[in-house]
């Protein structure tokens, strides 16, 4: 009886330990897509508020993004205010910095601390049929199925700065594949397709980009709305098909939308991770996408 009880007790402890090991946590997580105040549009919280919450919840780091202003200086100041969390910034190639602008990238990367890490191709100012129809200014990146010379020159510069991460921004999948191929030809190692699903990337296109070394970013923000669980399920299915080794979880939260209550980014990151677990991804796969892959994309040690 005593031996049977001891065996049962040992098995119970083993099962409890196994269950605990499978618990998702934010320890080591890095959110590469955070929007924060100060900004020229409404944001849910200040940069230091988000960083403090992330630190308190155990996150390793985050990338702070602004569509119109470089954020490397902001990252430097937030690190001083909230020690113990790795905060990075970057610059988009939108009209506010002159479009495709090597000098803007050069100075962003040279900001004190070296926390300027990310270059996004145009986002809100990306060239599109809608903008052309309305005669609105935009930042083109290709013509006739070829990248423009200034984009190629930007890639040449980024190739000399191995600490930088190049992201596709809001360009089309066709342009994104051109960009990734040209970047890899130049030896650029750190590449991310910005919220691939939102920009219309198909799974075959994602697989092709992944085959050239790019990570596919999936953002929690885009799942909010009346069909949230359906969207989360489709996200999980795509991640499984593309392969967690090639995917990154991020939030893209921080916006303010009437009628929708978004969590602050650290809480949203954990919610996103748990949602992916509900939809069949393992803890190891989720940790790969929320921790290992973003660290590798940013060129950080694990």
VOMI-797375 format. One record per residue: residue number from 1; x, y, z of N, C-alpha, C in turn. Coordinates in nm, 3 decimals. Example, Ala and Ser with C-alpha at 12.3 -4.5 7.8 and 13.67 -1.06 7.14 Angstrom:
% residues 2
R resi    n.xx    n.yy    n.zz   ca.xx   ca.yy   ca.zz    c.xx    c.yy    c.zz
R    1   1.319  -0.569   0.780   1.230  -0.450   0.780   1.320  -0.330   0.780
R    2   1.285  -0.225   0.708   1.367  -0.106   0.714   1.290   0.003   0.787
//
This chain:
% residues 302
R resi    n.xx    n.yy    n.zz   ca.xx   ca.yy   ca.zz    c.xx    c.yy    c.zz
R    1   0.084  -0.120   0.000   0.000   0.000   0.000   0.087   0.125   0.000
R    2   0.191   0.121   0.092   0.281   0.236   0.101   0.357   0.256  -0.028
R    3   0.402   0.146  -0.089   0.476   0.158  -0.215   0.388   0.211  -0.326
R    4   0.262   0.161  -0.331   0.169   0.209  -0.435   0.142   0.358  -0.418
R    5   0.124   0.401  -0.291   0.098   0.543  -0.265   0.218   0.628  -0.306
R    6   0.337   0.579  -0.272   0.459   0.653  -0.307   0.472   0.668  -0.458
R    7   0.441   0.560  -0.530   0.449   0.565  -0.676   0.347   0.663  -0.733
R    8   0.224   0.658  -0.676   0.121   0.751  -0.722   0.159   0.895  -0.694
R    9   0.215   0.919  -0.572   0.253   1.054  -0.533   0.364   1.108  -0.623
R   10   0.460   1.021  -0.654   0.570   1.062  -0.742   0.519   1.095  -0.881
R   11   0.424   1.013  -0.931   0.366   1.039  -1.064   0.289   1.170  -1.064
R   12   0.217   1.194  -0.953   0.140   1.319  -0.943   0.232   1.440  -0.944
R   13   0.343   1.431  -0.871   0.439   1.541  -0.870   0.499   1.563  -1.007
R   14   0.529   1.454  -1.078   0.584   1.463  -1.213   0.486   1.529  -1.307
R   15   0.359   1.491  -1.297   0.255   1.550  -1.382   0.239   1.698  -1.351
R   16   0.244   1.733  -1.221   0.231   1.873  -1.181   0.347   1.954  -1.235
R   17   0.467   1.897  -1.225   0.585   1.967  -1.278   0.577   1.984  -1.428
R   18   0.527   1.879  -1.497   0.513   1.887  -1.643   0.413   1.994  -1.682
R   19   0.301   2.001  -1.610   0.199   2.102  -1.639   0.255   2.241  -1.616
R   20   0.334   2.255  -1.507   0.392   2.386  -1.478   0.490   2.427  -1.587
R   21   0.566   2.327  -1.636   0.664   2.357  -1.741   0.596   2.403  -1.869
R   22   0.470   2.364  -1.889   0.398   2.399  -2.010   0.326   2.534  -1.999
R   23   0.341   2.600  -1.886   0.272   2.728  -1.866   0.339   2.837  -1.947
R   24   0.260   2.916  -2.017   0.314   3.027  -2.096   0.344   3.146  -2.005
R   25   0.461   3.206  -2.025   0.496   3.328  -1.952   0.559   3.427  -2.050
R   26   0.568   3.552  -2.007   0.629   3.655  -2.089   0.781   3.664  -2.069
R   27   0.836   3.582  -1.982   0.980   3.589  -1.959   1.055   3.563  -2.089
R   28   1.132   3.661  -2.132   1.208   3.649  -2.255   1.137   3.698  -2.379
R   29   1.008   3.736  -2.367   0.932   3.779  -2.485   0.975   3.918  -2.530
R   30   0.973   3.938  -2.662   1.005   4.067  -2.723   0.895   4.101  -2.822
R   31   0.830   4.215  -2.802   0.726   4.262  -2.893   0.790   4.362  -2.990
R   32   0.799   4.326  -3.117   0.867   4.413  -3.214   0.775   4.515  -3.280
R   33   0.651   4.529  -3.228   0.556   4.621  -3.293   0.468   4.687  -3.188
R   34   0.522   4.792  -3.125   0.452   4.864  -3.019   0.430   5.008  -3.063
R   35   0.307   5.059  -3.043   0.277   5.200  -3.069   0.249   5.269  -2.936
R   36   0.304   5.387  -2.916   0.301   5.453  -2.787   0.295   5.605  -2.804
R   37   0.249   5.672  -2.699   0.262   5.816  -2.692   0.401   5.847  -2.635
R   38   0.457   5.964  -2.670   0.399   6.070  -2.752   0.396   6.034  -2.900
R   39   0.290   6.079  -2.965   0.271   6.056  -3.108   0.185   6.170  -3.161
R   40   0.174   6.179  -3.291   0.090   6.283  -3.352  -0.052   6.234  -3.374
R   41  -0.081   6.112  -3.334  -0.217   6.057  -3.333  -0.243   5.999  -3.195
R   42  -0.370   5.980  -3.156  -0.397   5.928  -3.021  -0.339   5.789  -2.999
R   43  -0.279   5.770  -2.883  -0.227   5.641  -2.842  -0.278   5.610  -2.701
R   44  -0.283   5.481  -2.670  -0.346   5.437  -2.545  -0.263   5.470  -2.422
R   45  -0.131   5.472  -2.433  -0.047   5.491  -2.315   0.088   5.549  -2.356
R   46   0.153   5.614  -2.259   0.287   5.668  -2.282   0.389   5.555  -2.290
R   47   0.502   5.586  -2.353   0.607   5.486  -2.371   0.657   5.430  -2.239
R   48   0.676   5.515  -2.138   0.729   5.465  -2.011   0.628   5.379  -1.938
R   49   0.499   5.410  -1.952   0.394   5.329  -1.888   0.396   5.187  -1.945
R   50   0.405   5.177  -2.077   0.408   5.045  -2.141   0.534   4.969  -2.100
R   51   0.647   5.039  -2.098   0.772   4.974  -2.061   0.770   4.925  -1.917
R   52   0.713   5.003  -1.827   0.706   4.959  -1.686   0.619   4.834  -1.672
R   53   0.506   4.834  -1.740   0.419   4.716  -1.734   0.490   4.595  -1.792
R   54   0.558   4.614  -1.906   0.631   4.504  -1.969   0.739   4.450  -1.875
R   55   0.810   4.540  -1.811   0.913   4.499  -1.715   0.852   4.421  -1.600
R   56   0.743   4.472  -1.545   0.680   4.408  -1.430   0.623   4.270  -1.466
R   57   0.584   4.252  -1.595   0.529   4.124  -1.638   0.637   4.029  -1.689
R   58   0.763   4.072  -1.683   0.873   3.982  -1.715   0.922   3.983  -1.858
R   59   0.874   4.075  -1.941   0.918   4.077  -2.080   1.065   4.115  -2.092
R   60   1.127   4.066  -2.198   1.266   4.102  -2.223   1.276   4.239  -2.291
R   61   1.188   4.265  -2.389   1.204   4.390  -2.461   1.092   4.420  -2.557
R   62   1.108   4.531  -2.629   1.009   4.575  -2.727   1.072   4.674  -2.824
R   63   1.009   4.686  -2.940   1.046   4.787  -3.039   0.933   4.889  -3.045
R   64   0.967   5.015  -3.021   0.868   5.122  -3.024   0.865   5.184  -3.164
R   65   0.743   5.194  -3.218   0.726   5.236  -3.357   0.642   5.363  -3.367
R   66   0.681   5.449  -3.460   0.604   5.568  -3.494   0.607   5.579  -3.646
R   67   0.493   5.605  -3.706   0.488   5.612  -3.853   0.553   5.738  -3.909
R   68   0.575   5.840  -3.824   0.619   5.969  -3.875   0.746   6.022  -3.811
R   69   0.796   5.958  -3.709   0.910   6.012  -3.637   1.001   5.898  -3.592
R   70   1.133   5.913  -3.605   1.224   5.809  -3.556   1.210   5.792  -3.404
R   71   1.234   5.670  -3.356   1.210   5.640  -3.215   1.336   5.593  -3.141
R   72   1.454   5.606  -3.200   1.576   5.564  -3.132   1.602   5.649  -3.008
R   73   1.576   5.779  -3.015   1.595   5.867  -2.899   1.496   5.832  -2.789
R   74   1.373   5.801  -2.827   1.272   5.760  -2.730   1.318   5.632  -2.659
R   75   1.371   5.537  -2.734   1.419   5.413  -2.674   1.529   5.440  -2.572
R   76   1.619   5.532  -2.604   1.727   5.567  -2.512   1.670   5.622  -2.381
R   77   1.575   5.714  -2.389   1.518   5.776  -2.270   1.436   5.676  -2.188
R   78   1.360   5.591  -2.255   1.277   5.493  -2.183   1.367   5.395  -2.108
R   79   1.479   5.357  -2.167   1.573   5.268  -2.097   1.626   5.333  -1.969
R   80   1.646   5.465  -1.972   1.692   5.533  -1.852   1.583   5.537  -1.745
R   81   1.458   5.552  -1.789   1.347   5.560  -1.694   1.306   5.424  -1.641
R   82   1.322   5.320  -1.724   1.279   5.185  -1.685   1.396   5.089  -1.707
R   83   1.490   5.086  -1.614   1.604   4.995  -1.630   1.558   4.850  -1.627
R   84   1.629   4.766  -1.700   1.601   4.623  -1.693   1.515   4.571  -1.806
R   85   1.483   4.656  -1.903   1.409   4.609  -2.020   1.478   4.664  -2.144
R   86   1.487   4.581  -2.248   1.557   4.619  -2.370   1.458   4.685  -2.467
R   87   1.471   4.816  -2.481   1.380   4.894  -2.567   1.458   4.941  -2.688
R   88   1.398   4.922  -2.806   1.462   4.963  -2.931   1.369   5.054  -3.009
R   89   1.426   5.126  -3.104   1.348   5.212  -3.191   1.384   5.189  -3.336
R   90   1.330   5.275  -3.422   1.358   5.263  -3.564   1.305   5.382  -3.639
R   91   1.295   5.368  -3.770   1.245   5.477  -3.854   1.172   5.419  -3.974
R   92   1.056   5.474  -4.006   0.986   5.437  -4.128   1.034   5.527  -4.242
R   93   1.013   5.482  -4.364   1.051   5.560  -4.482   0.927   5.630  -4.538
R   94   0.858   5.704  -4.452   0.738   5.777  -4.492   0.772   5.922  -4.524
R   95   0.673   5.998  -4.566   0.695   6.134  -4.613   0.752   6.226  -4.506
R   96   0.720   6.199  -4.379   0.767   6.286  -4.271   0.919   6.289  -4.260
R   97   0.987   6.183  -4.308   1.133   6.184  -4.308   1.187   6.197  -4.451
R   98   1.100   6.232  -4.545   1.143   6.252  -4.682   1.131   6.130  -4.771
R   99   1.059   6.028  -4.727   1.046   5.907  -4.807   1.169   5.818  -4.791
R  100   1.213   5.757  -4.900   1.332   5.673  -4.894   1.451   5.765  -4.868
R  101   1.508   5.755  -4.749   1.603   5.856  -4.703   1.717   5.790  -4.626
R  102   1.830   5.769  -4.694   1.944   5.704  -4.630   1.996   5.787  -4.514
R  103   1.995   5.920  -4.526   2.045   6.005  -4.417   1.961   5.989  -4.291
R  104   1.829   5.976  -4.307   1.743   5.955  -4.190   1.777   5.823  -4.122
R  105   1.805   5.721  -4.202   1.842   5.590  -4.147   1.979   5.598  -4.080
R  106   2.071   5.666  -4.144   2.207   5.677  -4.091   2.207   5.742  -3.952
R  107   2.132   5.851  -3.940   2.130   5.923  -3.812   2.050   5.848  -3.707
R  108   1.942   5.781  -3.748   1.868   5.698  -3.653   1.959   5.592  -3.593
R  109   2.037   5.526  -3.679   2.125   5.419  -3.633   2.239   5.471  -3.545
R  110   2.273   5.601  -3.559   2.386   5.659  -3.485   2.344   5.724  -3.353
R  111   2.215   5.725  -3.322   2.167   5.787  -3.198   2.233   5.720  -3.078
R  112   2.264   5.801  -2.978   2.329   5.754  -2.855   2.268   5.624  -2.803
R  113   2.352   5.530  -2.770   2.307   5.404  -2.714   2.303   5.291  -2.815
R  114   2.288   5.325  -2.943   2.281   5.221  -3.046   2.152   5.142  -3.042
R  115   2.043   5.205  -2.994   1.916   5.134  -2.980   1.825   5.152  -3.102
R  116   1.872   5.226  -3.203   1.798   5.237  -3.328   1.824   5.115  -3.413
R  117   1.725   5.029  -3.427   1.748   4.898  -3.488   1.670   4.872  -3.616
R  118   1.551   4.932  -3.632   1.459   4.886  -3.736   1.437   4.992  -3.843
R  119   1.438   4.948  -3.968   1.401   5.034  -4.081   1.279   4.971  -4.147
R  120   1.168   5.045  -4.142   1.046   5.000  -4.210   1.035   5.071  -4.344
R  121   1.008   4.997  -4.450   0.972   5.060  -4.577   0.841   5.138  -4.555
R  122   0.797   5.219  -4.653   0.681   5.306  -4.628   0.562   5.231  -4.569
R  123   0.493   5.298  -4.477   0.374   5.241  -4.416   0.252   5.322  -4.462
R  124   0.210   5.421  -4.387   0.090   5.496  -4.424   0.107   5.575  -4.554
R  125   0.229   5.604  -4.594   0.253   5.680  -4.717   0.293   5.592  -4.834
R  126   0.270   5.462  -4.823   0.306   5.371  -4.931   0.226   5.406  -5.057
R  127   0.290   5.390  -5.171   0.223   5.415  -5.299   0.114   5.311  -5.321
R  128  -0.003   5.356  -5.366  -0.116   5.264  -5.387  -0.206   5.320  -5.496
R  129  -0.291   5.233  -5.551  -0.386   5.277  -5.653  -0.480   5.383  -5.597
R  130  -0.519   5.366  -5.472  -0.609   5.463  -5.410  -0.545   5.601  -5.400
R  131  -0.419   5.605  -5.359  -0.349   5.734  -5.349  -0.332   5.797  -5.487
R  132  -0.298   5.713  -5.585  -0.281   5.768  -5.720  -0.413   5.822  -5.774
R  133  -0.523   5.753  -5.747  -0.654   5.799  -5.794  -0.692   5.933  -5.732
R  134  -0.650   5.953  -5.608  -0.683   6.078  -5.537  -0.572   6.183  -5.549
R  135  -0.469   6.151  -5.626  -0.355   6.242  -5.646  -0.291   6.282  -5.514
R  136  -0.279   6.184  -5.424  -0.217   6.209  -5.295  -0.068   6.176  -5.302
R  137   0.014   6.249  -5.228   0.157   6.218  -5.228   0.183   6.082  -5.166
R  138   0.284   6.013  -5.215   0.315   5.878  -5.167   0.464   5.852  -5.187
R  139   0.507   5.737  -5.136   0.648   5.697  -5.147   0.655   5.567  -5.227
R  140   0.680   5.574  -5.356   0.690   5.451  -5.437   0.819   5.377  -5.407
R  141   0.816   5.245  -5.423   0.937   5.165  -5.405   0.971   5.084  -5.530
R  142   0.877   5.076  -5.625   0.905   4.999  -5.747   0.835   5.061  -5.865
R  143   0.881   5.021  -5.983   0.816   5.062  -6.108   0.844   4.954  -6.212
R  144   0.737   4.910  -6.279   0.754   4.810  -6.384   0.811   4.678  -6.333
R  145   0.777   4.642  -6.210   0.824   4.516  -6.157   0.969   4.518  -6.110
R  146   1.026   4.638  -6.092   1.164   4.649  -6.046   1.172   4.751  -5.933
R  147   1.256   4.724  -5.834   1.276   4.820  -5.726   1.343   4.945  -5.781
R  148   1.305   5.059  -5.726   1.361   5.186  -5.770   1.507   5.200  -5.725
R  149   1.586   5.280  -5.798   1.729   5.295  -5.763   1.751   5.345  -5.620
R  150   1.664   5.434  -5.570   1.686   5.483  -5.433   1.661   5.375  -5.328
R  151   1.571   5.281  -5.359   1.548   5.169  -5.267   1.670   5.076  -5.268
R  152   1.724   5.051  -5.386   1.843   4.967  -5.395   1.962   5.032  -5.323
R  153   1.971   5.166  -5.335   2.078   5.237  -5.263   2.060   5.225  -5.112
R  154   1.935   5.230  -5.066   1.907   5.211  -4.924   1.951   5.072  -4.879
R  155   1.921   4.971  -4.960   1.963   4.835  -4.927   2.116   4.825  -4.922
R  156   2.182   4.892  -5.014   2.328   4.891  -5.012   2.381   4.947  -4.881
R  157   2.316   5.053  -4.831   2.360   5.112  -4.704   2.330   5.016  -4.588
R  158   2.210   4.962  -4.584   2.173   4.872  -4.474   2.266   4.752  -4.469
R  159   2.312   4.708  -4.585   2.405   4.595  -4.590   2.535   4.625  -4.517
R  160   2.570   4.754  -4.503   2.692   4.791  -4.430   2.667   4.805  -4.280
R  161   2.542   4.788  -4.237   2.504   4.805  -4.096   2.437   4.677  -4.048
R  162   2.514   4.574  -4.016   2.456   4.443  -3.986   2.367   4.439  -3.862
R  163   2.368   4.546  -3.781   2.282   4.550  -3.662   2.139   4.588  -3.696
R  164   2.113   4.634  -3.819   1.980   4.682  -3.855   1.888   4.569  -3.901
R  165   1.762   4.586  -3.869   1.655   4.496  -3.914   1.573   4.568  -4.020
R  166   1.558   4.509  -4.136   1.479   4.565  -4.245   1.341   4.501  -4.246
R  167   1.237   4.586  -4.242   1.099   4.537  -4.250   1.030   4.592  -4.375
R  168   0.934   4.516  -4.425   0.869   4.551  -4.551   0.771   4.666  -4.540
R  169   0.725   4.700  -4.417   0.625   4.805  -4.406   0.495   4.764  -4.474
R  170   0.435   4.858  -4.547   0.304   4.832  -4.608   0.312   4.812  -4.759
R  171   0.427   4.775  -4.810   0.438   4.752  -4.954   0.365   4.622  -4.990
R  172   0.342   4.600  -5.118   0.267   4.483  -5.162   0.351   4.356  -5.148
R  173   0.287   4.239  -5.147   0.364   4.115  -5.142   0.462   4.102  -5.260
R  174   0.420   4.145  -5.377   0.507   4.137  -5.494   0.633   4.223  -5.472
R  175   0.612   4.344  -5.422   0.727   4.431  -5.392   0.809   4.373  -5.277
R  176   0.740   4.315  -5.180   0.810   4.256  -5.067   0.904   4.145  -5.109
R  177   0.859   4.060  -5.201   0.945   3.951  -5.248   1.065   4.006  -5.326
R  178   1.042   4.112  -5.405   1.154   4.176  -5.474   1.255   4.231  -5.373
R  179   1.202   4.295  -5.269   1.286   4.356  -5.166   1.369   4.250  -5.094
R  180   1.304   4.141  -5.053   1.374   4.037  -4.977   1.482   3.972  -5.063
R  181   1.450   3.946  -5.189   1.550   3.887  -5.278   1.670   3.979  -5.295
R  182   1.643   4.109  -5.316   1.753   4.205  -5.333   1.833   4.220  -5.204
R  183   1.764   4.217  -5.092   1.832   4.229  -4.963   1.924   4.110  -4.937
R  184   1.874   3.991  -4.964   1.955   3.872  -4.941   2.076   3.870  -5.035
R  185   2.057   3.915  -5.158   2.168   3.922  -5.253   2.280   4.010  -5.197
R  186   2.241   4.113  -5.122   2.338   4.207  -5.064   2.391   4.162  -4.928
R  187   2.342   4.049  -4.880   2.392   3.998  -4.753   2.319   4.050  -4.631
R  188   2.203   4.113  -4.649   2.124   4.160  -4.535   2.058   4.039  -4.470
R  189   2.086   4.019  -4.341   2.044   3.896  -4.274   1.915   3.911  -4.195
R  190   1.884   4.032  -4.150   1.770   4.050  -4.060   1.653   4.110  -4.137
R  191   1.550   4.027  -4.162   1.438   4.066  -4.247   1.306   4.020  -4.186
R  192   1.208   4.109  -4.188   1.074   4.076  -4.138   0.969   4.129  -4.235
R  193   0.870   4.046  -4.266   0.753   4.091  -4.342   0.652   4.146  -4.241
R  194   0.631   4.276  -4.245   0.545   4.343  -4.149   0.401   4.295  -4.165
R  195   0.339   4.255  -4.052   0.202   4.198  -4.049   0.158   4.146  -4.186
R  196   0.218   4.033  -4.221   0.203   3.977  -4.355   0.057   3.957  -4.395
R  197  -0.025   3.906  -4.305  -0.165   3.879  -4.339  -0.237   4.007  -4.378
R  198  -0.213   4.114  -4.303  -0.279   4.243  -4.330  -0.245   4.297  -4.467
R  199  -0.126   4.268  -4.514  -0.081   4.321  -4.642  -0.114   4.227  -4.758
R  200  -0.191   4.120  -4.730  -0.239   4.033  -4.836  -0.147   3.922  -4.877
R  201  -0.047   3.891  -4.795   0.044   3.782  -4.831  -0.028   3.648  -4.821
R  202  -0.012   3.565  -4.922  -0.066   3.429  -4.919   0.035   3.337  -4.851
R  203  -0.010   3.220  -4.813   0.082   3.124  -4.751   0.197   3.087  -4.846
R  204   0.170   3.060  -4.976   0.283   3.031  -5.065   0.383   3.147  -5.072
R  205   0.333   3.271  -5.072   0.424   3.387  -5.074   0.504   3.394  -4.944
R  206   0.437   3.366  -4.832   0.508   3.365  -4.704   0.618   3.259  -4.704
R  207   0.584   3.141  -4.756   0.684   3.034  -4.760   0.803   3.072  -4.848
R  208   0.774   3.140  -4.958   0.883   3.182  -5.047   0.974   3.281  -4.976
R  209   0.913   3.379  -4.906   0.992   3.478  -4.833   1.070   3.411  -4.720
R  210   1.005   3.318  -4.651   1.072   3.246  -4.542   1.191   3.167  -4.596
R  211   1.175   3.112  -4.715   1.284   3.037  -4.777   1.405   3.124  -4.807
R  212   1.382   3.256  -4.818   1.492   3.351  -4.839   1.540   3.412  -4.707
R  213   1.487   3.362  -4.596   1.539   3.405  -4.466   1.458   3.508  -4.392
R  214   1.341   3.544  -4.442   1.260   3.646  -4.375   1.164   3.583  -4.274
R  215   1.137   3.657  -4.168   1.035   3.617  -4.071   0.901   3.679  -4.110
R  216   0.792   3.605  -4.084   0.657   3.656  -4.106   0.602   3.707  -3.973
R  217   0.564   3.834  -3.969   0.507   3.891  -3.847   0.355   3.875  -3.848
R  218   0.302   3.825  -3.736   0.158   3.815  -3.713   0.124   3.905  -3.594
R  219   0.026   3.996  -3.611  -0.002   4.092  -3.504  -0.140   4.069  -3.443
R  220  -0.145   4.080  -3.312  -0.268   4.056  -3.236  -0.375   4.159  -3.268
R  221  -0.335   4.284  -3.291  -0.429   4.392  -3.316  -0.533   4.357  -3.422
R  222  -0.489   4.288  -3.525  -0.576   4.262  -3.640  -0.680   4.154  -3.613
R  223  -0.672   4.090  -3.499  -0.772   3.987  -3.469  -0.893   4.043  -3.396
R  224  -0.888   4.169  -3.354  -1.000   4.224  -3.279  -1.118   4.256  -3.371
R  225  -1.238   4.234  -3.320  -1.357   4.257  -3.400  -1.454   4.143  -3.384
R  226  -1.560   4.142  -3.465  -1.667   4.043  -3.446  -1.627   3.899  -3.474
R  227  -1.520   3.878  -3.549  -1.480   3.741  -3.585  -1.343   3.707  -3.527
R  228  -1.319   3.750  -3.404  -1.186   3.736  -3.346  -1.137   3.592  -3.344
R  229  -1.218   3.499  -3.292  -1.173   3.362  -3.281  -1.148   3.299  -3.417
R  230  -1.229   3.338  -3.517  -1.208   3.287  -3.653  -1.072   3.335  -3.706
R  231  -1.042   3.463  -3.680  -0.915   3.517  -3.726  -0.799   3.451  -3.654
R  232  -0.812   3.432  -3.523  -0.707   3.366  -3.448  -0.684   3.224  -3.498
R  233  -0.792   3.155  -3.530  -0.780   3.019  -3.583  -0.707   3.019  -3.717
R  234  -0.739   3.116  -3.803  -0.672   3.122  -3.933  -0.525   3.160  -3.916
R  235  -0.496   3.248  -3.821  -0.357   3.280  -3.790  -0.280   3.154  -3.753
R  236  -0.337   3.077  -3.659  -0.269   2.956  -3.612  -0.246   2.859  -3.727
R  237  -0.346   2.844  -3.814  -0.332   2.752  -3.928  -0.219   2.797  -4.020
R  238  -0.209   2.927  -4.044  -0.103   2.978  -4.131   0.034   2.962  -4.066
R  239   0.042   2.988  -3.935   0.170   2.970  -3.865   0.218   2.826  -3.875
R  240   0.124   2.733  -3.859   0.161   2.591  -3.868   0.210   2.558  -4.009
R  241   0.144   2.614  -4.110   0.180   2.582  -4.248   0.313   2.646  -4.288
R  242   0.332   2.771  -4.251   0.458   2.839  -4.282   0.571   2.782  -4.197
R  243   0.536   2.748  -4.072   0.635   2.693  -3.978   0.670   2.795  -3.871
R  244   0.653   2.761  -3.743   0.686   2.854  -3.635   0.830   2.904  -3.639
R  245   0.919   2.829  -3.700   1.058   2.873  -3.712   1.070   2.999  -3.795
R  246   0.966   3.032  -3.873   0.971   3.147  -3.963   0.872   3.257  -3.925
R  247   0.810   3.247  -3.808   0.704   3.341  -3.769   0.739   3.415  -3.642
R  248   0.683   3.536  -3.629   0.701   3.619  -3.510   0.564   3.666  -3.463
R  249   0.540   3.655  -3.332   0.420   3.712  -3.272   0.451   3.853  -3.225
R  250   0.363   3.948  -3.256   0.377   4.086  -3.210   0.236   4.139  -3.185
R  251   0.227   4.258  -3.127   0.092   4.306  -3.092   0.038   4.412  -3.186
R  252   0.118   4.511  -3.228   0.069   4.625  -3.307  -0.044   4.696  -3.232
R  253  -0.040   4.690  -3.100  -0.142   4.758  -3.020  -0.095   4.901  -2.989
R  254  -0.176   4.970  -2.910  -0.144   5.109  -2.876  -0.237   5.208  -2.941
R  255  -0.317   5.161  -3.037  -0.412   5.249  -3.103  -0.536   5.272  -3.017
R  256  -0.615   5.369  -3.059  -0.741   5.401  -2.991  -0.852   5.395  -3.095
R  257  -0.944   5.301  -3.079  -1.055   5.283  -3.173  -1.186   5.283  -3.095
R  258  -1.280   5.368  -3.137  -1.409   5.376  -3.068  -1.478   5.240  -3.071
R  259  -1.526   5.198  -2.955  -1.601   5.074  -2.947  -1.518   4.949  -2.927
R  260  -1.385   4.961  -2.932  -1.298   4.845  -2.910  -1.205   4.874  -2.794
R  261  -1.200   4.786  -2.698  -1.111   4.802  -2.583  -0.992   4.708  -2.602
R  262  -0.879   4.766  -2.638  -0.758   4.688  -2.656  -0.683   4.678  -2.523
R  263  -0.619   4.566  -2.497  -0.529   4.561  -2.381  -0.401   4.637  -2.411
R  264  -0.331   4.681  -2.307  -0.198   4.737  -2.329  -0.107   4.624  -2.380
R  265  -0.003   4.664  -2.451   0.077   4.567  -2.527   0.125   4.446  -2.448
R  266   0.183   4.461  -2.328   0.230   4.340  -2.258   0.118   4.242  -2.227
R  267   0.003   4.293  -2.184  -0.110   4.203  -2.158  -0.159   4.141  -2.288
R  268  -0.160   4.222  -2.394  -0.201   4.171  -2.524  -0.108   4.063  -2.575
R  269   0.021   4.078  -2.550   0.117   3.977  -2.594   0.089   3.843  -2.528
R  270   0.065   3.846  -2.397   0.036   3.721  -2.327  -0.097   3.662  -2.373
R  271  -0.197   3.747  -2.394  -0.326   3.699  -2.444  -0.309   3.632  -2.581
R  272  -0.228   3.692  -2.666  -0.203   3.639  -2.801  -0.136   3.502  -2.792
R  273  -0.037   3.492  -2.706   0.032   3.364  -2.689  -0.065   3.256  -2.641
R  274  -0.150   3.290  -2.545  -0.247   3.194  -2.493  -0.349   3.155  -2.600
R  275  -0.387   3.251  -2.684  -0.482   3.221  -2.791  -0.422   3.122  -2.890
R  276  -0.294   3.139  -2.921  -0.230   3.045  -3.013  -0.220   2.906  -2.951
R  277  -0.203   2.899  -2.820  -0.202   2.769  -2.753  -0.339   2.704  -2.762
R  278  -0.445   2.782  -2.745  -0.581   2.728  -2.758  -0.605   2.671  -2.896
R  279  -0.539   2.728  -2.994  -0.560   2.686  -3.133  -0.453   2.587  -3.180
R  280  -0.388   2.520  -3.084  -0.310   2.403  -3.120  -0.161   2.418  -3.133
R  281  -0.107   2.537  -3.107   0.039   2.552  -3.112   0.097   2.519  -2.975
R  282   0.212   2.455  -2.973   0.273   2.413  -2.847   0.342   2.531  -2.779
R  283   0.371   2.512  -2.650   0.444   2.615  -2.575   0.580   2.640  -2.641
R  284   0.647   2.533  -2.681   0.779   2.549  -2.745   0.768   2.629  -2.875
R  285   0.663   2.603  -2.954   0.645   2.678  -3.079   0.612   2.824  -3.052
R  286   0.528   2.848  -2.953   0.491   2.986  -2.919   0.611   3.062  -2.864
R  287   0.689   2.998  -2.777   0.809   3.063  -2.726   0.907   3.094  -2.840
R  288   0.913   3.006  -2.938   1.000   3.032  -3.054   0.956   3.160  -3.124
R  289   0.825   3.177  -3.141   0.773   3.291  -3.217   0.771   3.422  -3.136
R  290   0.760   3.412  -3.004   0.750   3.531  -2.920   0.882   3.571  -2.856
R  291   0.978   3.480  -2.855   1.102   3.506  -2.783   1.226   3.486  -2.870
R  292   1.245   3.365  -2.920   1.366   3.333  -2.995   1.373   3.408  -3.127
R  293   1.266   3.400  -3.207   1.270   3.461  -3.340   1.283   3.613  -3.337
R  294   1.208   3.684  -3.252   1.230   3.830  -3.248   1.370   3.867  -3.202
R  295   1.427   3.790  -3.109   1.564   3.818  -3.066   1.661   3.799  -3.181
R  296   1.642   3.693  -3.258   1.729   3.668  -3.373   1.711   3.777  -3.480
R  297   1.584   3.818  -3.503   1.559   3.923  -3.602   1.628   4.053  -3.564
R  298   1.636   4.082  -3.435   1.701   4.204  -3.387   1.852   4.187  -3.368
R  299   1.903   4.068  -3.395   2.045   4.044  -3.382   2.092   4.037  -3.238
R  300   2.004   3.992  -3.148   2.039   3.984  -3.006   2.083   3.843  -2.969
R  301   2.161   3.832  -2.865   2.194   3.701  -2.812   2.073   3.645  -2.738
R  302   2.065   3.514  -2.730   1.951   3.449  -2.664   1.976   3.428  -2.516
//
